[in-house]
Amino acid sequence: MKKIFVLLWFFALANYLWGYSPAQNKKIDLPADTLNIITLEYSDSTADGSAYISIYYPQITEFENKTSESKINKFLEEEFKQSIPWYEEAITDTFYTEEFTPTFTYTFETGFRVAYNSKDFISIVLDHYQFTGGAHGNYYSLGYNFRTSDAKLLTLQDLIISENFDILIDECTQAILEKFDAASLVDAGLFEDELNIPPDQDFYIMPGKLILQFDPYEIAPYSMGDISVEIPFSKIQDILKTNLPFLTK
């Protein structure tokens, strides 16, 4: 339950910092080189309170490239609403009589953070939490990184020169060791002493840095939570591709 409150607080803070307001969709003056991003909401719950779903998802408005705007918005809406079928399945499994009250609430919550916002590029992070019984809930994050000129969803392969992925792995390993003040990855608490960063590894971009994110259980036990590894562009300039749609210096 603590994780739910942390996420909700973080979503509210992110909304405030990035100049949009949930549900109200008020237009707010933004810096000249940024996109106007509003928050839309989808929510539902069962009459008996045994399950509920709450989704806040981003949509671009008033962008001059309407084709890209439409493609990005459609993609984001579909991605953020993926938990609706899970919720609907939970409803079919939660029939209660007056003699049997639910012992817990099926919970599905999704929100987002805007990590990078410019007219050429946006990086948005989906944060999802769900509780469907058991010892604890589960949560994960996904980064969506769009070049706005053509609505292309960028992967690490679009950023990093392919033959230099081993350098990225080295930088990520070193960052983890420093973060946990450890001599090895296993000493830091990870499952293994070697990292594997595939071309489709989840990431997002913030001004001046690349963030690789690993969900609970991905490289470490649940007790360690999600692990976000910040790598300044200054450390990987030589392995970045050219003509990226965001600033790297």
N, C-alpha and C positions, 0 to 999 in steps of 0.2 A: 504493500500500500504506500509505503514511503516513496517508492519509485514513481508512482502515479503523481503524487504531489510535486515531486521534483520536476517531472516532465512538464506538468501543467504550468508551474512557475516559470520554467525556462521558456515555454512557448509564449507566455504573456510578455516576458521580458524581451524576447526576440521581436515580437510584434511591435512593441513600443520603440525599440531601437531602430527598426528598419522602416518606420513610417507607414504602417497600415494597421487597421483595426478590425478584429474579427466581427463578422456579421454586418457591421455598419457599412463597410466598404466605402468609407469617406475618402475623397481625393485629398491627398496631402502634398504640399509642395516638396519636391525632391531635388537633389542636385542635378545639374543639367545632363550629366553623363550616366544617369541611372534610369532603370525601368520602373514604371509604376506597377507594383505588385499588390493585389488585394487578397484578402482571405475569405474563402467561402466555407460554409459548414454543412455537413450532413450528420444527422443524429437520429437515433431511434431507440426505443426501449420496450420491453415487454410490460404488460399491464401489472404483472405480479412482481416486477422488479428483479426478476431472476437473471436478466441479461440486458446490457445496453451497449450502444456503439456511439462513438463521437469522433468525427473526422473533420479536421481543419485542413484545407488544402489551398495551395496558391494558384492564382491566375494572373497573367499579364494583361494589362489594359493599356489602350492608347499608344500602342507601339506602331511606328510608321510602316513596318513590314508586317502586314496583316496575315500573309501566308505563314510566316514563321510563328507569329503570335498564336494563330489557330492550331498549328501542329503541336507547339509546345504545351498549350493549354489542354488540348485533348489528351496528350500523353500523360501529363501530370494528373489530370482528373482520373484517368483509368488506373494509374499506378496507386494513387492514394485510396481509391475505393476498392482495392483488392480484398480488403478485410470484410466487405459486406457479405460475400458468400459464406465466410467463416461464421459471421454473426447469425446469418439465416440458418445455417446448419446447427448452431448452438440452440437456437429457438426450438427446433424440432426435437431436440434432445432434452428439453427442460419443461416437461409437463408435470405440474405439481397439483396435488389436491389440498384441501383445507387441512387434512391430517398430516401432510408432509410438506413442511416449509423448506425452501432452498437453504442450504448451509453456506452457500457462497454465491457471489454474483459473477456471471460470465461477463468479462470486461474486454472491450476493444477500443483502444484510444490511439488516434494518429494525429500528429501535428507536424510542424516543420520549422526550420531555421533557414534564413537567407544568409549564406556565408559570403557570397561575392555577388555584387550587383552592378553591372554596367550595360550600356546599350549594345556592346559587342559580345558579352558573355555573362551568364548567370550560373551560380552554383547554389543549389538548394538541397537541404538535407531533410529527408523524411525520418521522423522518429515514431516508432510504433511500440505500443505496450499492449499485452493481452494476458488475461488470467482466465484459465479454463479448468482450474482445479490443480491440486498437487501442492507441493511445498512452497512454491513461489510462482510469480508470473514470469513471463518471458518478454524480452524486448530486443529490438534491433534497430539499426539505422541504415539508410541508403542515401548515397550522394547522387544527385543528378546534375550533370555539368553540360550546359548547352552553349554552343556557338549560335548566336541569335541570327546571323546572316542567312543561315539555311536550316536552322532548327536541328542541327546535328548534335546528337548525344555523344559526347567525347568519352573515350576510354583511356586507360593508361597508355595504350599503344599509340594513341594520338598525341601524347605528351612526351613520352620517353623513347629515345632511340632504341630500337629493339635489341641490338647487341650489347646494350649497356644496362640491362635490367639487373645484372649482378651487382652493379654499383649502387643502384637504388636499394637493393636488398641489404647491402653493407651499411648504407646510411640509416636505413630503418632499424637494423639490428643495433647499431651504435646508439641511436636515439632511445631505444627501449632500455638498453643497459644503463644509460645516463638517467633516464626517468625513474628507474627503480633502484639505482645505485647498486648494480649487481655485476658480478664478474662473468656471468654467463646467462643465457636466456632461461635455462632451467632454474638457476639460482634466483632469477627474477620471478619465477612462479609459472613460467610457460610450460607447455606440454613437452616441447622438444627444443634442442639446442640450435636448430637451423630453421630459418624462416623460408617459406615459399610464398612468393608474391606473383601470382599469375597475371596475365595481361588484363583480365577482367576483375582484378581486385577492386573492392569498393574504396572510393576516395571522394574528397571534395576539395575545393580551392578556397583559401582565404587570402586577403591581400598579403603578398610576400611569402606565401608558403603553401606547400602541398600537405594535406592531411590524409594519411592512410588510416582507415578505421576497421577494427576487428571486433565483431560482436561477441557476446559471451559464448563460451564453448568453442569459438573458432580457433584460437591459438592458446587459450588459457581457461582455467576453470571458471564457473559461474561466479564464484566468490570474488574474483578479481574484476568483475564487471566488464564493460566494453573498454577496449584499449584504443585510444586515438594517438597516433604518432605524427607529430609535427616535424616536417622537414623544410627548412628555409630554402627558397630557390637559390640563394647564394651558395649553398652546398652542392647543388646539382645542376648548375648552369651548363656545364659541359655535356650533360646527357639529355638536355631538353631539346625538343625539336624547335625549329624556327617558325616564325609567323604565327605564334599562338595568339588566341583572341583575348588574352588577359596579360597584365603587366607581370614581368618576372624579375624586374630590377628596380 
